[in-house]
């Protein structure tokens, strides 16, 4: 597991996961733009936080959880990019693309 990529991925997913749970204004705007109902945000935020926690556990000595978390986050962000493409919101799709790259880099 790439430690530097994992640490950045943990920090960013923790931040955006909390923003989802708190239904931050920018999260509500972006999710509305890609037709994601606000009621989905707690589940999406929880998945991001679970991914961050799994990566942390991977760094702390449970590598199988770290790899599973990185794979889960990779799949999550592939889905997020698909939602942005489906909604033709290409500019806002750049952020999930960065998160996807980090998730992939974590296990590369």
C-alpha positions in Angstrom: 0.0 0.0 0.0 1.3 3.4 -0.9 1.5 5.2 2.4 1.5 8.8 1.1 -1.4 8.2 -1.3 -3.3 6.4 1.5 -2.8 9.3 4.0 -4.1 11.9 1.4 -7.0 9.6 0.5 -7.9 9.1 4.2 -7.8 12.9 4.9 -9.9 13.8 1.8 -12.5 11.1 2.2 -12.9 11.9 5.9 -13.5 15.5 5.0 -15.9 14.9 2.2 -17.6 12.1 4.2 -18.3 14.5 7.0 -19.5 17.2 4.6 -21.9 14.6 3.2 -23.2 13.8 6.7 -23.5 17.5 7.5 -25.2 18.1 4.1 -22.8 21.0 3.4 -24.1 23.6 1.0 -21.6 22.6 -1.8 -22.5 19.0 -1.4 -26.2 19.7 -1.7 -25.5 21.8 -4.9 -23.3 19.1 -6.5 -25.6 16.2 -5.7 -28.6 18.1 -7.0 -26.7 18.8 -10.2 -26.2 15.1 -10.8 -29.7 14.1 -9.6 -28.6 12.4 -6.3 -31.4 12.9 -3.8 -30.4 14.6 -0.5 -31.6 11.5 1.4 -28.8 9.5 -0.1 -26.1 11.7 1.4 -25.9 10.1 4.8 -25.3 6.7 3.2 -22.7 8.1 0.7 -20.9 9.9 3.5 -20.8 6.8 5.6 -19.3 4.8 2.7 -16.6 7.4 2.3 -15.8 7.4 6.0 -15.8 3.6 6.1 -13.3 3.6 3.2 -11.1 6.1 5.0 -11.3 3.9 8.2 -10.4 0.8 6.2 -7.4 2.5 4.7 -6.2 3.6 8.1 -6.6 0.1 9.4 -4.6 -1.1 6.4 -1.8 1.2 7.4 -2.0 0.1 11.0 -1.3 -3.5 10.2 -4.4 -5.1 8.6 -3.4 -4.9 5.0 -6.4 -6.9 3.7 -8.8 -4.3 5.0 -6.7 -1.5 3.4 -6.8 -3.2 0.1 -10.5 -3.9 0.4 -11.2 -0.3 1.3 -9.1 1.0 -1.6 -11.1 -1.3 -4.0 -14.4 -0.1 -2.4 -13.4 3.5 -2.8 -12.3 2.9 -6.4 -15.7 1.3 -7.2 -17.5 4.1 -5.4 -15.8 6.8 -7.4 -16.3 5.0 -10.7 -20.0 5.2 -9.8 -19.7 8.9 -8.9 -18.0 9.7 -12.3 -20.8 7.7 -14.1 -23.4 9.9 -12.3 -21.6 13.1 -13.4 -21.3 11.8 -17.0 -24.9 10.7 -17.1 -26.0 14.2 -15.9 -23.5 15.8 -18.4 -21.8 17.7 -15.5 -18.3 17.2 -16.7 -16.7 20.1 -14.8 -17.9 18.8 -11.4 -16.8 15.3 -12.4 -13.2 16.3 -12.0 -13.3 16.1 -8.3 -14.5 12.4 -8.2 -11.8 11.7 -10.8 -9.1 13.0 -8.4 -10.6 10.9 -5.6 -10.6 7.9 -8.0 -7.0 8.4 -8.9 -6.0 8.6 -5.2 -7.9 5.4 -4.4 -6.2 3.6 -7.2 -2.8 5.0 -6.3 -3.2 3.7 -2.8 -2.9 0.1 -3.9 -0.7 0.7 -7.0 
